Amino acid sequence: MERICLTEINKSYQNKQILKNLTFNIQGSFGLLGPNGAGKTTLMRILTTLVPPDSGEIKMNDNTSWKDQNIVRSYIGYLPQHFSLYKNVTVVECLLHLAVLKGIEKSKAKLEIDSLLEEVNLQEHKKKKIKQLSGGMLRRVGIAQALLGNPRLLIVDEPTVGLDIEERVRFRNLLRKLGRNRIILISTHIVEDVEMTCDYIGILKEGEIIFTGKKEDLKAIVKGKIKEELLTMDEADALQNQVISLKQQEDKCLVRYFNEAQDEQSDVSPTIEDAYLYLTKKGE
Ligand SMILES: Nc1ncnc2c1ncn2[C@@H]1O[C@H](COP(=O)(O)OP(=O)(O)OP(=O)(O)O)[C@@H](O)[C@H]1O
């Protein structure tokens, strides 16, 4: 399996250390989670070669180094959270233009675009102008442009922000499919995106990697530590920052909360969100 190996990556801005000694591997479909300001965007900018780290090393499969920028760029397809496309051209014209900019020969590009439109389910909209597309369709054009040249690493920033529920589900399914035969890195603060799309997870907090591993390993961290009980509002208030969620039920509420006293017999199944909150709120 292909992987990207990061070793002791550091990055500071104006004497503030943003990324602290990051050492971990990215493989398969990998979700990078973290609260606002954790350093996700900074790490993505380093991985897309837009900015260099201050120190440390990144390699693909222990050989190609990120210092070989031109080679690495040819491996990467990138969909930033905010991207703009020419509004008055059709989907096909837009992709053809971007393919040529990527150095793909025109006749090859036409064939590639045809199969990409099939893959992202936009064949029937290919003659529409960009300005006529919905938010979800635009994101799919974004993925198609990122896939031009068949990159080994696809990087997607905040994939579902601004999409309605139907498009969100469709886009997650597409990302899941694309992750089968390449490394796909998704950076987000929406836990559900990762839950639905990724097999591996990394959690960044205040510039440090506090977890990497499989989804199941993440859930195992909070096994036996989650309780669900019908409580009065006063009882729920007393739990303060142990509370994960509350659901009003007549005059009481169903409270899901962290129970530090481990209960191995607990029949509450932990979710990725429980484990994420547990790790990121710890010590606050
Ligand atoms: N170019 C820059 N110059 C100075 N500080 C920066 C720069 N880029 C990022 N930072 C700071 O680095 C920290 C991490 O920012 P970053 O955008 O990487 O986090 P993030 O996890 O992507 O957050 P968000 O989810 O809010 O986008 C923040 O404190 C930010 O202010």
PDBQT file of the ligand as one rigid body, heavy atoms in Angstrom, charges set to zero:
ROOT
HETATM    1  N1  LIG A 301       0.466  32.720   6.985  1.00  0.00    +0.000 N 
HETATM    2  C1  LIG A 301       0.301  32.765   8.312  1.00  0.00    +0.000 A 
HETATM    3  N2  LIG A 301       0.890  33.721   9.073  1.00  0.00    +0.000 NA
HETATM    4  C2  LIG A 301       0.734  33.761  10.404  1.00  0.00    +0.000 A 
HETATM    5  N3  LIG A 301      -0.027  32.870  11.103  1.00  0.00    +0.000 NA
HETATM    6  C3  LIG A 301      -0.642  31.900  10.419  1.00  0.00    +0.000 A 
HETATM    7  C4  LIG A 301      -0.523  31.791   8.989  1.00  0.00    +0.000 A 
HETATM    8  N4  LIG A 301      -1.248  30.723   8.575  1.00  0.00    +0.000 NA
HETATM    9  C5  LIG A 301      -1.799  30.189   9.693  1.00  0.00    +0.000 A 
HETATM   10  N5  LIG A 301      -1.444  30.883  10.788  1.00  0.00    +0.000 N 
HETATM   11  C6  LIG A 301      -1.836  30.579  12.176  1.00  0.00    +0.000 C 
HETATM   12  O1  LIG A 301      -1.589  29.214  12.394  1.00  0.00    +0.000 OA
HETATM   13  C7  LIG A 301      -2.584  28.620  13.242  1.00  0.00    +0.000 C 
HETATM   14  C8  LIG A 301      -3.156  27.384  12.577  1.00  0.00    +0.000 C 
HETATM   15  O2  LIG A 301      -3.900  27.810  11.425  1.00  0.00    +0.000 OA
HETATM   16  P1  LIG A 301      -4.492  26.799  10.349  1.00  0.00    +0.000 P 
HETATM   17  O3  LIG A 301      -5.265  27.626   9.371  1.00  0.00    +0.000 OA
HETATM   18  O4  LIG A 301      -3.400  25.946   9.828  1.00  0.00    +0.000 OA
HETATM   19  O5  LIG A 301      -5.463  25.919  11.261  1.00  0.00    +0.000 OA
HETATM   20  P2  LIG A 301      -6.727  25.038  10.823  1.00  0.00    +0.000 P 
HETATM   21  O6  LIG A 301      -6.668  23.797  11.656  1.00  0.00    +0.000 OA
HETATM   22  O7  LIG A 301      -6.762  24.865   9.365  1.00  0.00    +0.000 OA
HETATM   23  O8  LIG A 301      -7.922  25.939  11.296  1.00  0.00    +0.000 OA
HETATM   24  P3  LIG A 301      -9.358  26.180  10.549  1.00  0.00    +0.000 P 
HETATM   25  O9  LIG A 301     -10.115  24.884  10.697  1.00  0.00    +0.000 OA
HETATM   26  O10 LIG A 301      -9.933  27.285  11.389  1.00  0.00    +0.000 OA
HETATM   27  O11 LIG A 301      -9.069  26.577   9.145  1.00  0.00    +0.000 OA
HETATM   28  C9  LIG A 301      -3.605  29.716  13.523  1.00  0.00    +0.000 C 
HETATM   29  O12 LIG A 301      -3.292  30.271  14.793  1.00  0.00    +0.000 OA
HETATM   30  C10 LIG A 301      -3.331  30.743  12.413  1.00  0.00    +0.000 C 
HETATM   31  O13 LIG A 301      -3.624  32.039  12.862  1.00  0.00    +0.000 OA
ENDROOT
TORSDOF 0
